[in-house]
Each structure stands twice: as structure tokens, then as C-alpha cells.
Amino acid sequence: MAKALPRSVVDEMLDELLPEQLEWERKVRSYPVPALLLAAAGGFLLAYMRGPAIIAALSTLATAQLADSVRDALGERLH
């Protein structure tokens, strides 16, 4: 029997957003190409509508992580 993989944040978020009776994981396994096309179209629309805000958030996150890494490397992390 296959070992169950740990649930990701995306899995949990989709379970909360989608109706319980949809069983989206089974649908994706049954129809992988349409699921991929739907995800690509959704990603395109999200980027088109909210691209600058997403890039700003990712830039802020990357900057914060880089600053943490530099602080750790220099041993200046406060505990």
C-alpha cells in the first residue's frame, strides 16, 4: 500500500475554498490535462489582475529572508 504524503498548505487551502463534495484531488487524477490547463488559465488571470501586488509581496519576502540569512551568517541574530 502506498504511503500517504503529508498535506501541503495548498491542499488545505483548496479543501477550505472548494465544496466538500467536489473531491478535487480525484478529479485532478482523473483529468490531469484539463486540470493543468485550468490551473494555467487561473495563474495567468491572477498574474494579469494582481501581478504588481504579487511581485511586491514576493520581493518583500525575498528581501526579508535574505536579511535573515545575512544576520545568521554574521552571527548577529538576537534570541
N, CA, C and O of each residue as an XYZ file, in Angstrom:
316
protein
N       0.848     -1.182      0.000
C       0.000      0.000      0.000
C       0.894      1.246      0.000
O       1.896      1.289      0.713
N       0.540      2.235     -0.780
C       1.323      3.464     -0.887
C       1.181      4.294      0.377
O       0.103      4.398      0.962
N       2.296      4.880      0.779
C       2.301      5.738      1.959
C       1.699      7.097      1.611
O       2.025      7.672      0.572
N       0.833      7.607      2.465
C       0.178      8.902      2.212
C       1.190     10.028      2.374
O       1.982     10.042      3.317
N       1.148     10.969      1.437
C       2.028     12.123      1.502
C       1.461     13.150      2.480
O       0.245     13.239      2.645
N       2.333     13.928      3.129
C       1.815     14.964      4.029
C       1.034     16.012      3.245
O       1.351     16.288      2.088
N       0.020     16.593      3.867
C      -0.828     17.597      3.225
C      -0.058     18.916      3.131
O       0.591     19.345      4.084
N      -0.147     19.539      1.972
C       0.507     20.826      1.786
C      -0.449     21.958      2.147
O      -1.645     21.742      2.338
N       0.090     23.143      2.235
C      -0.718     24.326      2.516
C      -1.735     24.535      1.403
O      -2.871     24.932      1.661
N      -1.329     24.269      0.171
C      -2.235     24.429     -0.971
C      -3.399     23.448     -0.869
O      -4.547     23.817     -1.117
N      -3.104     22.184     -0.500
C      -4.173     21.195     -0.331
C      -5.182     21.665      0.706
O      -6.391     21.600      0.484
N      -4.682     22.135      1.831
C      -5.568     22.593      2.902
C      -6.390     23.805      2.468
O      -7.575     23.901      2.785
N      -5.758     24.732      1.740
C      -6.462     25.924      1.284
C      -7.569     25.545      0.287
O      -8.685     26.056      0.373
N      -7.258     24.657     -0.646
C      -8.265     24.222     -1.622
C      -9.411     23.489     -0.940
O     -10.569     23.651     -1.323
N      -9.095     22.684      0.068
C     -10.148     21.989      0.795
C     -11.091     22.969      1.484
O     -12.292     22.717      1.580
N     -10.546     24.090      1.964
C     -11.383     25.092      2.621
C     -12.206     25.897      1.611
O     -13.347     26.262      1.894
N     -11.633     26.174      0.436
C     -12.304     27.018     -0.551
C     -13.349     26.291     -1.375
O     -14.388     26.863     -1.706
N     -13.086     25.038     -1.710
C     -13.973     24.288     -2.597
C     -15.003     23.494     -1.802
O     -14.747     23.109     -0.661
N     -16.161     23.250     -2.397
C     -17.175     22.438     -1.703
C     -16.639     21.044     -1.386
O     -15.863     20.475     -2.154
N     -17.058     20.510     -0.259
C     -16.567     19.213      0.211
C     -16.890     18.079     -0.765
O     -16.084     17.162     -0.923
N     -18.041     18.123     -1.414
C     -18.457     17.049     -2.309
C     -17.723     17.069     -3.659
O     -17.915     16.155     -4.462
N     -16.900     18.069     -3.928
C     -16.215     18.174     -5.216
C     -15.136     17.117     -5.393
O     -14.939     16.642     -6.512
N     -14.432     16.730     -4.339
C     -13.331     15.761     -4.411
C     -12.335     16.148     -5.503
O     -12.107     15.393     -6.447
N     -11.744     17.342     -5.359
C     -10.874     17.895     -6.390
C      -9.644     17.040     -6.650
O      -9.161     16.999     -7.781
N      -9.119     16.354     -5.633
C      -7.921     15.534     -5.853
C      -8.207     14.385     -6.822
O      -7.385     14.076     -7.685
N      -9.371     13.757     -6.677
C      -9.757     12.665     -7.581
C      -9.972     13.196     -8.994
O      -9.600     12.545     -9.971
N     -10.575     14.383     -9.102
C     -10.803     14.987    -10.424
C      -9.475     15.281    -11.126
O      -9.340     15.053    -12.328
N      -8.496     15.791    -10.368
C      -7.193     16.111    -10.966
C      -6.502     14.836    -11.438
O      -5.888     14.821    -12.504
N      -6.601     13.757    -10.641
C      -6.004     12.483    -11.069
C      -6.712     11.912    -12.296
O      -6.075     11.322    -13.170
N      -8.030     12.090    -12.357
C      -8.798     11.547    -13.481
C      -8.630     12.362    -14.766
O      -8.645     11.808    -15.865
N      -8.472     13.670    -14.622
C      -8.387     14.578    -15.775
C      -7.178     15.508    -15.625
O      -7.356     16.703    -15.392
N      -5.959     14.987    -15.753
C      -4.780     15.809    -15.489
C      -4.570     16.960    -16.484
O      -4.179     18.054    -16.079
N      -4.823     16.732    -17.763
C      -4.580     17.787    -18.751
C      -5.563     18.949    -18.581
O      -5.128     20.100    -18.547
N      -6.882     18.689    -18.473
C      -7.786     19.820    -18.229
C      -7.484     20.537    -16.902
O      -7.623     21.756    -16.813
N      -7.072     19.781    -15.875
C      -6.729     20.406    -14.591
C      -5.516     21.319    -14.754
O      -5.482     22.415    -14.194
N      -4.534     20.874    -15.512
C      -3.349     21.696    -15.758
C      -3.701     22.943    -16.555
O      -3.213     24.033    -16.254
N      -4.542     22.791    -17.568
C      -4.961     23.949    -18.361
C      -5.758     24.945    -17.521
O      -5.586     26.156    -17.661
N      -6.621     24.441    -16.657
C      -7.397     25.303    -15.775
C      -6.485     26.043    -14.795
O      -6.673     27.234    -14.548
N      -5.505     25.340    -14.243
C      -4.554     25.978    -13.326
C      -3.725     27.037    -14.053
O      -3.463     28.104    -13.499
N      -3.314     26.751    -15.286
C      -2.535     27.723    -16.060
C      -3.376     28.961    -16.376
O      -2.892     30.088    -16.270
N      -4.636     28.749    -16.763
C      -5.514     29.890    -17.049
C      -5.754     30.711    -15.786
O      -5.747     31.941    -15.836
N      -5.965     30.045    -14.663
C      -6.147     30.762    -13.398
C      -4.908     31.542    -13.003
O      -5.004     32.676    -12.533
N      -3.751     30.942    -13.192
C      -2.498     31.631    -12.890
C      -2.287     32.839    -13.789
O      -1.831     33.888    -13.335
N      -2.621     32.686    -15.061
C      -2.491     33.805    -15.990
C      -3.405     34.955    -15.575
O      -2.976     36.108    -15.526
N      -4.673     34.637    -15.275
C      -5.616     35.682    -14.869
C      -5.197     36.350    -13.562
O      -5.305     37.568    -13.419
N      -4.726     35.558    -12.624
C      -4.262     36.116    -11.355
C      -3.076     37.047    -11.577
O      -3.021     38.133    -11.001
N      -2.134     36.628    -12.404
C      -0.966     37.463    -12.691
C      -1.364     38.726    -13.443
O      -0.820     39.803    -13.198
N      -2.312     38.588    -14.356
C      -2.762     39.741    -15.137
C      -3.444     40.778    -14.248
O      -3.230     41.982    -14.391
N      -4.269     40.283    -13.328
C      -5.051     41.195    -12.495
C      -4.286     41.699    -11.271
O      -4.479     42.840    -10.851
N      -3.427     40.867    -10.697
C      -2.762     41.219     -9.443
C      -1.243     41.096     -9.508
O      -0.580     41.022     -8.474
N      -0.699     41.074    -10.698
C       0.740     40.873    -10.885
C       1.628     41.792    -10.075
O       2.500     41.305     -9.356
N       1.442     43.118    -10.160
C       2.317     44.016     -9.400
C       2.257     43.788     -7.886
O       3.284     43.871     -7.213
N       1.087     43.508     -7.351
C       0.970     43.264     -5.909
C       1.665     41.962     -5.516
O       2.297     41.887     -4.463
N       1.547     40.938     -6.364
C       2.196     39.657     -6.080
C       3.704     39.820     -6.130
O       4.412     39.309     -5.263
N       4.204     40.530     -7.139
C       5.651     40.740     -7.260
C       6.179     41.545     -6.078
O       7.255     41.250     -5.558
N       5.433     42.555     -5.652
C       5.856     43.349     -4.496
C       5.917     42.490     -3.235
O       6.859     42.603     -2.451
N       4.916     41.630     -3.038
C       4.907     40.761     -1.861
C       6.061     39.762     -1.905
O       6.721     39.535     -0.891
N       6.308     39.166     -3.066
C       7.417     38.219     -3.198
C       8.767     38.900     -3.010
O       9.682     38.319     -2.427
N       8.891     40.125     -3.500
C      10.134     40.877     -3.320
C      10.378     41.180     -1.855
O      11.503     41.059     -1.371
N       9.332     41.571     -1.149
C       9.457     41.843      0.277
C       9.850     40.587      1.045
O      10.707     40.636      1.927
N       9.221     39.462      0.708
C       9.556     38.200      1.353
C      11.005     37.812      1.076
O      11.728     37.420      1.992
N      11.431     37.919     -0.172
C      12.807     37.566     -0.533
C      13.808     38.465      0.185
O      14.843     37.988      0.650
N      13.515     39.749      0.280
C      14.400     40.681      0.971
C      14.507     40.330      2.444
O      15.604     40.342      3.001
N      13.389     40.019      3.082
C      13.399     39.664      4.497
C      14.185     38.377      4.733
O      14.942     38.283      5.699
N      14.015     37.394      3.866
C      14.748     36.140      4.022
C      16.239     36.334      3.789
O      17.062     35.731      4.477
N      16.583     37.163      2.834
C      17.987     37.454      2.580
C      18.609     38.173      3.778
O      19.728     37.857      4.181
N      17.889     39.129      4.341
C      18.392     39.844      5.516
C      18.584     38.887      6.689
O      19.573     38.996      7.413
N      17.651     37.949      6.889
C      17.795     36.948      7.953
C      19.018     36.069      7.718
O      19.761     35.762      8.651
N      19.220     35.667      6.470
C      20.382     34.827      6.142
C      21.685     35.563      6.409
O      22.633     34.978      6.933
N      21.740     36.838      6.055
C      22.956     37.629      6.289
C      23.193     37.781      7.784
O      24.322     37.637      8.253
N      22.117     38.074      8.546
C      22.261     38.185     10.002
C      22.747     36.877     10.613
O      23.614     36.883     11.487
N      22.193     35.752     10.156
C      22.628     34.451     10.659
C      24.093     34.199     10.319
O      24.849     33.704     11.155
N      24.493     34.534      9.106
C      25.876     34.316      8.680
C      26.842     35.169      9.494
O      27.965     34.747      9.767
N      26.415     36.352      9.876
C      27.273     37.249     10.654
C      27.156     36.983     12.162
O      27.903     37.556     12.955
N      26.228     36.125     12.547
C      26.076     35.788     13.955
C      25.422     36.883     14.764
O      25.639     36.966     15.973
N      24.632     37.718     14.136
C      24.006     38.852     14.824
C      22.539     38.592     15.143
O      21.796     39.522     15.455
N      22.130     37.356     15.067
C      20.733     37.020     15.341
C      20.479     37.129     16.833
O      21.222     36.555     17.628
N      19.441     37.857     17.227
C      19.080     38.015     18.629
C      18.067     36.944     19.007
O      17.124     36.681     18.261
N      18.261     36.343     20.139
C      17.316     35.314     20.596
C      16.666     35.738     21.868
O      15.838     35.007     22.413
